[in-house]
């Protein structure tokens, strides 16, 4: 496996800056991010500096972002990471996943900034797009009345899929779905867990996926 041309700590270099560097350099390859406190791993595929695809999830169980809105949600979740590591692995030729779409990083970052305030308002109930909704035990909960749409959402919650995965299954925008999940959390029928505490997550530390060297870059 080739060595990353850019790698380091998110404490030293923000992910938004990393993405902008890759866009300016018109890089082709995969940016891998490990959010250690939340147990999340994300990958963003690039072709000539444009985003072609993305994946998010616990280590060993990454889910592909199916639609543009899902890719946006993955990037938003990763941009929120403050403690963790990143590494960019270049490729000579783009894989099919890298050219499935061509989203300009600048546009994605602008949209992420716009949506960040909305995600922040939901953070107490649904912390991020990689959070895994689970059904609450509800033994002491008061009876609640739900419409058909929310019952359909509850039926999709299996304790393994995150917000992005559920949104893809239902054909919903991840942020809109997160707002609906937040209502269910406040009603006491749903809880949201980080990937690190989800039963589906791997117990092995995700930090081992990215080298622990300080920030460095090769000639571009």
VEXTORFI-9257 format. One record per residue (C-alpha): residue in one letter; x, y, z; chain; residue number from 1. Coordinates in Angstrom, 1 decimal, decimal comma. Layout:
BEGIN
+--------+--------+--------+--------+--------+-----+
! residu !      X !      Y !      Z ! chaine ! num !
+--------+--------+--------+--------+--------+-----+
!      a !      X !      Y !      Z !      A ! NUM !
...
+--------+--------+--------+--------+--------+-----+
END
This chain:
BEGIN
+--------+--------+--------+--------+--------+-----+
! residu !      X !      Y !      Z ! chaine ! num !
+--------+--------+--------+--------+--------+-----+
!      x !    0,0 !    0,0 !    0,0 !      A !   1 !
!      x !    1,4 !    3,4 !   -0,9 !      A !   2 !
!      x !    2,2 !    5,9 !    1,8 !      A !   3 !
!      x !   -0,2 !    8,9 !    2,4 !      A !   4 !
!      x !    1,1 !   12,1 !    0,8 !      A !   5 !
!      x !   -0,7 !   14,1 !    3,5 !      A !   6 !
!      x !   -1,4 !   12,8 !    7,0 !      A !   7 !
!      x !   -1,6 !   14,1 !   10,5 !      A !   8 !
!      x !   -3,7 !   15,1 !   13,5 !      A !   9 !
!      x !   -7,0 !   17,0 !   13,3 !      A !  10 !
!      x !   -5,7 !   19,0 !   16,3 !      A !  11 !
!      x !   -3,0 !   20,4 !   14,1 !      A !  12 !
!      x !   -4,8 !   20,8 !   10,8 !      A !  13 !
!      x !   -8,6 !   21,2 !   10,4 !      A !  14 !
!      x !  -10,3 !   18,9 !    8,0 !      A !  15 !
!      x !  -11,7 !   21,8 !    6,0 !      A !  16 !
!      x !   -8,2 !   23,0 !    5,4 !      A !  17 !
!      x !   -7,2 !   19,5 !    4,3 !      A !  18 !
!      x !  -10,0 !   19,3 !    1,8 !      A !  19 !
!      x !   -9,1 !   22,7 !    0,4 !      A !  20 !
!      x !   -5,5 !   21,6 !   -0,1 !      A !  21 !
!      x !   -6,7 !   18,5 !   -2,0 !      A !  22 !
!      x !   -9,0 !   20,6 !   -4,2 !      A !  23 !
!      x !   -6,2 !   23,1 !   -5,0 !      A !  24 !
!      x !   -3,9 !   20,3 !   -5,8 !      A !  25 !
!      x !   -6,5 !   18,6 !   -8,0 !      A !  26 !
!      x !   -5,7 !   15,3 !   -6,1 !      A !  27 !
!      x !   -7,1 !   11,9 !   -6,9 !      A !  28 !
!      x !   -7,4 !    9,3 !   -4,2 !      A !  29 !
!      x !   -9,1 !    8,6 !   -0,9 !      A !  30 !
!      x !   -9,1 !   10,8 !    2,2 !      A !  31 !
!      x !   -9,6 !    8,7 !    5,4 !      A !  32 !
!      x !  -10,6 !   10,3 !    8,7 !      A !  33 !
!      x !  -10,7 !    8,6 !   12,1 !      A !  34 !
!      x !  -12,8 !   10,5 !   14,7 !      A !  35 !
!      x !  -11,5 !    8,8 !   17,8 !      A !  36 !
!      x !  -13,9 !    9,9 !   20,6 !      A !  37 !
!      x !  -17,0 !    9,0 !   18,5 !      A !  38 !
!      x !  -15,6 !    5,8 !   17,1 !      A !  39 !
!      x !  -16,3 !    7,0 !   13,5 !      A !  40 !
!      x !  -14,3 !    6,3 !   10,4 !      A !  41 !
!      x !  -15,0 !    8,2 !    7,2 !      A !  42 !
!      x !  -13,6 !    8,1 !    3,7 !      A !  43 !
!      x !  -14,0 !   10,7 !    0,9 !      A !  44 !
!      x !  -13,1 !    9,7 !   -2,6 !      A !  45 !
!      x !  -11,7 !   12,5 !   -4,8 !      A !  46 !
!      x !  -11,0 !   12,7 !   -8,6 !      A !  47 !
!      x !   -9,1 !   15,8 !   -9,8 !      A !  48 !
!      x !   -9,9 !   17,6 !   -6,5 !      A !  49 !
!      x !  -13,7 !   17,0 !   -6,7 !      A !  50 !
!      x !  -15,7 !   14,7 !   -4,4 !      A !  51 !
!      x !  -16,9 !   11,5 !   -6,1 !      A !  52 !
!      x !  -18,2 !    9,5 !   -3,1 !      A !  53 !
!      x !  -18,0 !    9,1 !    0,6 !      A !  54 !
!      x !  -18,5 !    6,4 !    3,3 !      A !  55 !
!      x !  -19,1 !    6,6 !    7,1 !      A !  56 !
!      x !  -19,5 !    4,2 !   10,0 !      A !  57 !
!      x !  -17,7 !    2,3 !   12,7 !      A !  58 !
!      x !  -14,4 !    0,6 !   11,8 !      A !  59 !
!      x !  -15,0 !   -2,3 !    9,5 !      A !  60 !
!      x !  -18,6 !   -1,4 !    8,7 !      A !  61 !
!      x !  -18,5 !    1,7 !    6,5 !      A !  62 !
!      x !  -21,6 !    2,5 !    4,6 !      A !  63 !
!      x !  -21,6 !    4,2 !    1,1 !      A !  64 !
!      x !  -23,3 !    7,5 !    0,8 !      A !  65 !
!      x !  -25,8 !    6,9 !   -2,0 !      A !  66 !
!      x !  -27,0 !   10,4 !   -2,9 !      A !  67 !
!      x !  -25,5 !   13,8 !   -3,0 !      A !  68 !
!      x !  -27,3 !   14,7 !    0,2 !      A !  69 !
!      x !  -25,8 !   11,7 !    1,9 !      A !  70 !
!      x !  -22,3 !   12,7 !    0,8 !      A !  71 !
!      x !  -23,0 !   16,2 !    2,2 !      A !  72 !
!      x !  -24,1 !   14,7 !    5,5 !      A !  73 !
!      x !  -20,9 !   12,5 !    5,7 !      A !  74 !
!      x !  -18,7 !   15,5 !    5,1 !      A !  75 !
!      x !  -20,6 !   17,5 !    7,8 !      A !  76 !
!      x !  -20,1 !   14,7 !   10,3 !      A !  77 !
!      x !  -16,4 !   14,5 !    9,6 !      A !  78 !
!      x !  -15,9 !   18,3 !    9,7 !      A !  79 !
!      x !  -17,2 !   18,2 !   13,2 !      A !  80 !
!      x !  -14,3 !   16,0 !   14,3 !      A !  81 !
!      x !  -11,7 !   17,8 !   16,4 !      A !  82 !
!      x !   -9,8 !   14,8 !   17,9 !      A !  83 !
!      x !   -8,5 !   12,2 !   15,5 !      A !  84 !
!      x !   -6,3 !   11,6 !   12,5 !      A !  85 !
!      x !   -6,5 !   11,8 !    8,7 !      A !  86 !
!      x !   -4,5 !   10,4 !    5,8 !      A !  87 !
!      x !   -4,8 !   10,9 !    2,0 !      A !  88 !
!      x !   -3,9 !    7,9 !   -0,2 !      A !  89 !
!      x !   -3,4 !    8,9 !   -3,8 !      A !  90 !
!      x !   -4,2 !    6,8 !   -6,8 !      A !  91 !
!      x !   -2,9 !    7,1 !  -10,4 !      A !  92 !
!      x !   -6,3 !    6,5 !  -11,9 !      A !  93 !
!      x !   -9,7 !    7,2 !  -10,3 !      A !  94 !
!      x !  -11,8 !    4,1 !   -9,3 !      A !  95 !
!      x !  -15,4 !    4,1 !  -10,4 !      A !  96 !
!      x !  -16,5 !    5,2 !   -6,9 !      A !  97 !
!      x !  -14,4 !    8,4 !   -7,3 !      A !  98 !
!      x !  -16,2 !    9,5 !  -10,4 !      A !  99 !
!      x !  -19,8 !    8,6 !   -9,4 !      A ! 100 !
!      x !  -20,4 !   12,4 !   -9,0 !      A ! 101 !
!      x !  -18,3 !   15,5 !   -9,1 !      A ! 102 !
!      x !  -19,1 !   17,8 !   -6,2 !      A ! 103 !
!      x !  -16,8 !   20,8 !   -5,8 !      A ! 104 !
!      x !  -15,3 !   20,9 !   -2,3 !      A ! 105 !
!      x !  -15,8 !   24,6 !   -2,1 !      A ! 106 !
!      x !  -19,5 !   24,2 !   -2,6 !      A ! 107 !
!      x !  -19,7 !   21,3 !   -0,2 !      A ! 108 !
!      x !  -17,9 !   23,3 !    2,5 !      A ! 109 !
!      x !  -20,3 !   26,3 !    2,0 !      A ! 110 !
!      x !  -23,3 !   24,0 !    2,3 !      A ! 111 !
!      x !  -21,8 !   22,2 !    5,3 !      A ! 112 !
!      x !  -21,3 !   25,6 !    7,1 !      A ! 113 !
!      x !  -24,9 !   26,5 !    6,4 !      A ! 114 !
!      x !  -26,1 !   23,1 !    7,8 !      A ! 115 !
!      x !  -23,8 !   23,2 !   10,8 !      A ! 116 !
!      x !  -26,1 !   25,5 !   12,7 !      A ! 117 !
!      x !  -29,1 !   23,2 !   12,0 !      A ! 118 !
!      x !  -27,1 !   20,1 !   13,2 !      A ! 119 !
!      x !  -25,9 !   22,0 !   16,2 !      A ! 120 !
!      x !  -29,6 !   22,6 !   17,3 !      A ! 121 !
!      x !  -30,2 !   18,9 !   17,1 !      A ! 122 !
!      x !  -26,9 !   17,9 !   18,8 !      A ! 123 !
!      x !  -28,4 !   17,2 !   22,2 !      A ! 124 !
!      x !  -30,7 !   14,5 !   20,7 !      A ! 125 !
!      x !  -28,9 !   13,5 !   17,5 !      A ! 126 !
!      x !  -25,2 !   14,4 !   17,8 !      A ! 127 !
!      x !  -24,2 !   13,9 !   14,1 !      A ! 128 !
!      x !  -25,0 !   12,0 !   10,9 !      A ! 129 !
!      x !  -23,0 !    9,0 !   12,0 !      A ! 130 !
!      x !  -25,0 !    8,5 !   15,2 !      A ! 131 !
!      x !  -26,9 !    5,2 !   15,4 !      A ! 132 !
!      x !  -30,6 !    5,4 !   16,5 !      A ! 133 !
!      x !  -31,9 !    2,6 !   18,7 !      A ! 134 !
!      x !  -35,3 !    1,9 !   20,1 !      A ! 135 !
!      x !  -35,6 !    2,8 !   23,8 !      A ! 136 !
!      x !  -36,8 !    0,2 !   26,2 !      A ! 137 !
!      x !  -39,7 !    2,4 !   27,1 !      A ! 138 !
!      x !  -40,7 !    0,5 !   30,2 !      A ! 139 !
!      x !  -41,5 !    3,7 !   32,2 !      A ! 140 !
!      x !  -42,3 !    5,9 !   29,2 !      A ! 141 !
!      x !  -45,7 !    7,5 !   28,9 !      A ! 142 !
!      x !  -47,9 !    6,4 !   25,9 !      A ! 143 !
!      x !  -47,3 !    8,5 !   22,8 !      A ! 144 !
!      x !  -49,3 !    8,9 !   19,6 !      A ! 145 !
!      x !  -47,3 !    8,7 !   16,4 !      A ! 146 !
!      x !  -48,4 !    9,2 !   12,8 !      A ! 147 !
!      x !  -47,8 !    6,7 !   10,0 !      A ! 148 !
!      x !  -44,7 !    8,4 !    8,9 !      A ! 149 !
!      x !  -43,0 !    8,1 !   12,3 !      A ! 150 !
!      x !  -44,2 !    4,5 !   12,7 !      A ! 151 !
!      x !  -42,5 !    3,8 !    9,3 !      A ! 152 !
!      x !  -39,3 !    5,4 !   10,6 !      A ! 153 !
!      x !  -39,4 !    3,3 !   13,8 !      A ! 154 !
!      x !  -39,8 !    0,2 !   11,8 !      A ! 155 !
!      x !  -36,6 !    1,0 !    9,9 !      A ! 156 !
!      x !  -34,5 !    1,4 !   13,1 !      A ! 157 !
!      x !  -32,5 !   -1,7 !   13,6 !      A ! 158 !
!      x !  -29,7 !   -0,5 !   16,0 !      A ! 159 !
!      x !  -27,0 !   -0,9 !   13,3 !      A ! 160 !
!      x !  -27,6 !    1,8 !   10,7 !      A ! 161 !
!      x !  -26,7 !    5,4 !   11,3 !      A ! 162 !
!      x !  -28,6 !    8,4 !   10,3 !      A ! 163 !
!      x !  -27,1 !    8,5 !    6,8 !      A ! 164 !
!      x !  -28,0 !    4,8 !    6,3 !      A ! 165 !
!      x !  -31,6 !    5,2 !    7,4 !      A ! 166 !
!      x !  -32,0 !    8,3 !    5,3 !      A ! 167 !
!      x !  -30,8 !    6,4 !    2,2 !      A ! 168 !
!      x !  -33,2 !    3,5 !    2,9 !      A ! 169 !
!      x !  -36,1 !    5,9 !    3,3 !      A ! 170 !
!      x !  -35,1 !    8,2 !    0,4 !      A ! 171 !
!      x !  -34,9 !   11,1 !    2,9 !      A ! 172 !
!      x !  -32,5 !   14,0 !    3,4 !      A ! 173 !
!      x !  -30,3 !   13,1 !    6,4 !      A ! 174 !
!      x !  -30,8 !   16,4 !    8,1 !      A ! 175 !
!      x !  -34,5 !   16,3 !    7,8 !      A ! 176 !
!      x !  -34,5 !   12,8 !    9,1 !      A ! 177 !
!      x !  -32,3 !   13,8 !   12,0 !      A ! 178 !
!      x !  -34,9 !   16,5 !   13,0 !      A ! 179 !
!      x !  -37,6 !   13,8 !   13,0 !      A ! 180 !
!      x !  -35,4 !   11,5 !   15,0 !      A ! 181 !
!      x !  -34,7 !   14,3 !   17,5 !      A ! 182 !
!      x !  -38,5 !   14,5 !   18,1 !      A ! 183 !
!      x !  -38,7 !   10,8 !   18,8 !      A ! 184 !
!      x !  -35,7 !   11,1 !   21,2 !      A ! 185 !
!      x !  -37,5 !   13,8 !   23,1 !      A ! 186 !
!      x !  -40,6 !   11,6 !   23,2 !      A ! 187 !
!      x !  -38,5 !    8,9 !   24,8 !      A ! 188 !
!      x !  -39,1 !    6,2 !   22,2 !      A ! 189 !
!      x !  -35,6 !    6,5 !   20,5 !      A ! 190 !
!      x !  -32,1 !    7,1 !   21,7 !      A ! 191 !
!      x !  -29,0 !    7,8 !   19,6 !      A ! 192 !
!      x !  -25,6 !    6,2 !   20,2 !      A ! 193 !
!      x !  -22,2 !    7,0 !   18,9 !      A ! 194 !
!      x !  -20,7 !    4,4 !   16,6 !      A ! 195 !
!      x !  -18,2 !    3,5 !   19,3 !      A ! 196 !
!      x !  -21,0 !    2,3 !   21,7 !      A ! 197 !
!      x !  -23,2 !    0,7 !   19,0 !      A ! 198 !
!      x !  -23,5 !   -3,1 !   19,3 !      A ! 199 !
!      x !  -22,5 !   -3,2 !   15,6 !      A ! 200 !
!      x !  -19,2 !   -1,4 !   16,0 !      A ! 201 !
!      x !  -15,9 !   -3,2 !   16,1 !      A ! 202 !
!      x !  -14,2 !   -3,3 !   19,6 !      A ! 203 !
!      x !  -10,8 !   -2,7 !   18,1 !      A ! 204 !
!      x !   -9,6 !    0,9 !   18,2 !      A ! 205 !
!      x !  -10,3 !    2,8 !   15,0 !      A ! 206 !
!      x !   -7,2 !    4,9 !   15,6 !      A ! 207 !
!      x !   -5,0 !    2,1 !   14,2 !      A ! 208 !
!      x !   -6,4 !    2,8 !   10,7 !      A ! 209 !
!      x !   -4,4 !    6,0 !   10,2 !      A ! 210 !
!      x !   -0,6 !    6,4 !   10,9 !      A ! 211 !
!      x !    0,3 !    8,3 !   14,0 !      A ! 212 !
!      x !    3,0 !   10,5 !   12,4 !      A ! 213 !
!      x !    2,8 !   14,3 !   12,7 !      A ! 214 !
!      x !    1,5 !   16,4 !    9,9 !      A ! 215 !
!      x !    3,6 !   16,0 !    6,8 !      A ! 216 !
!      x !    3,3 !   16,3 !    3,1 !      A ! 217 !
!      x !    5,2 !   15,2 !    0,1 !      A ! 218 !
!      x !    5,8 !   17,3 !   -3,0 !      A ! 219 !
!      x !    2,5 !   17,7 !   -5,0 !      A ! 220 !
+--------+--------+--------+--------+--------+-----+
END
